Amino acid sequence: MHLAFLTPEYPHSQSTPSGGLGTSIKNLAEQLAKSNIQVTIFIFGQEKDFIVKENSINLYFIRKIKYKFFGWYRYRKYLESYLNRVIKKEKISALEAPDWTGITAFIRLKCPLIIRMHGSDSYFCQLEGRPQKKKNFWFEKMALKHADHLISVSNFTALKTREIFRLKKEIMVIPNLIDIDAFKPFEDEPTPHTILYFGSIVRKKGLLELAHTFNIVHKCNPKIRLIMVGRDVIDIKTQRSTRILFEEILTEKARNNVLWTGNLPYNEVKQQISKAAVIGLPSFAEALPMTWLEAMAMEKALVTSNIGWAKEVMQNGETGFMVYPKNHSLFGKKILDLMENKDMALRMGKAARDLVIKKFSKEIVLDQNIRFYKKIIDTKSNEPI
């Protein structure tokens, strides 16, 4: 079996910035490779073309090409030719792509195409209640329509995507996986009075609501500090820095207790998770967030949003608390409850890791993926020529 993945992002020192999508693909790809399955990754929209092998995985970086006319179509046809050439040469059994912006629309491959729903632009626009470019909806609908097989990382995302695009196809639900050996609790004691947010600094992650919440928390306990880890993103509504929007909401005293680290290497992110007394992740739009799984695997009790996918990851009152992000007072109260009751935070953190082991560990989820891939490849092999 030789599996390939097409993606706009992938965590690598020479790639463009990567987020949760790239992390989830890398986690799965590396575990497949460790199971003696040949894996190739195609990373499109990059600054230059090059090929490298890393952890037994072939990485093809494909540069972004700008065309004067119909660039959206011509680049897809360029990718089609590129992919089919490698598919034929390397005998790739199946290729998987994300639903984001429908990159596989108008691409016809010489192997089965799987689309995994990590959250399309249409999906996120629906959750955030913002308008979408019509061409993005069209591309995503065309891509899903012509895919041979569909997977979703959560049942909520599957149902919402089916509703948005009126899909009739079967959608297999297989969650993201996490290496519980790579993300495990450190022996160090958490730093008192610290809240951690990590992820992209962007509106859809509930960042502006977190600013309001931190004003309340800081007023109750002026010793509390908020650590912000992640890359600042230009706000889609105002075209301004999300960090600046966040800081404008803060009171002067609260602003002095916020530390911005910017992007950090993975090992430093894990150190920040370990040192935090409480993790706050009030997102409005996710499919199945890797940040939540990473914090839970490290035995951290979280205060998260309670929207859609959240119930497939968290257990309210058991692994942490789930609160609607705009309910700033309740969100802040739950943070303070965990901050002030170390025994409860410890108990919830252990329950969080136990849940991750049972539902999202590589031992559980990898097997689901391999059985899925084998089934579609065997079906394709048995089709009459």
C-alpha positions, 0 to 999 in steps of 0.5 A: 500500500502506498498512500499520498496526501495533498495539503496546503500546509505541513510542519517543516522548516522550509514550508510556509506557516502550518496550523492544525491541519498540517499537524493532523496530517503529519501525525497520521502520516508518521504513524502510517510510515511506522506501520510499514506503509509507504507515504508521500506528501504533496505540499502545494502553494509553496515558495519553491519546488524541492523533494526531501525524505523525512522520517521515511516519508517522501515530501514533494514541495510544489511551488505556487504559480501565478497565472494572468488568467484563470489561475484557479483553474490552470494551477489545478490542472498543473497539479493534476499533471504533476500528481498523476505523473508521480502517482504512475511512477511511484504506484500510489494506491490512493490520495487523500486531500482536505476539503479546505477551498476545494483544491481537488475541484477539476483535478482527475487522478489516476487513483482513488481520491479521498477527501477528509473533512477538517473543515471547509471554508463553507463550514467555517463561514457557517459557524462564524456567521460570515459571508463566503466567496461564491467561488470557494463554495463552488470549488468545495462542492465540486471537490466533494462531489467528485471525490471517491470517498469521504471521511470526517474528523468529527460527526458534527463536521460530517453532519454540518458539511452534508447539510451545507452541500446537500451531500448524499455520499456516505461519510466515514467518521475517523477522528484525528489521532495523537501520539500520547508518548510525544504529549505526556505530562511533565513532572514539573509543577505548573506555574501558579496564576497562569492561563495559556492560550495556544494556537493561531491568533485569530477571531474564529478561535474566540480570541476577542472573547478571551480578551473580555474574559481575561479582564474579568479574571484579572479584576478578580485576581490581579496576580493572574497572567495570560500567556499567548502562544501563536502566530498573529493573523490579520482579522478577516472583518477589519483587516487589522492585526488580531493581536491589536484588536485583542489588546484594545479590549483589555484594560490597562492593568490586564494588558500588562499581565499578557505575555505574547510569545509568537510562534514557538517550536513544538518542544517549547509549546509543550513546555508552555502547556506543562507550565500553565495552571489552566488552558483557555480555548474559547473557539467558535469554529473547529472540526476536531482541534489538535490543540485540545487533544494535545493539552488533554494528553498532557493532563491539563484541565481545559476551559473550552467552548461548548459548540458542536464538535466540543462534546466529541472531545470534552466531557463537561465537568469531567475533563474540564469545563465547556462554556459558550465563549460569549458568556464571559463571566461564566467562562472566567468563573470556570478558569478561576475555579480551576485556578483556585482548586488544584485538586479538581484541576489535577483530577480533571487533567488525569480524566482528560488524558484517560479520555484521549488514550481511549478515543484518540491515541494512535493505537486506536485511530491508526487502526481505523484509518488503515482498515479504511484505506485497505477496504477502498484499495481492495475494492478498487483492485477487484473492479473489472478492467 
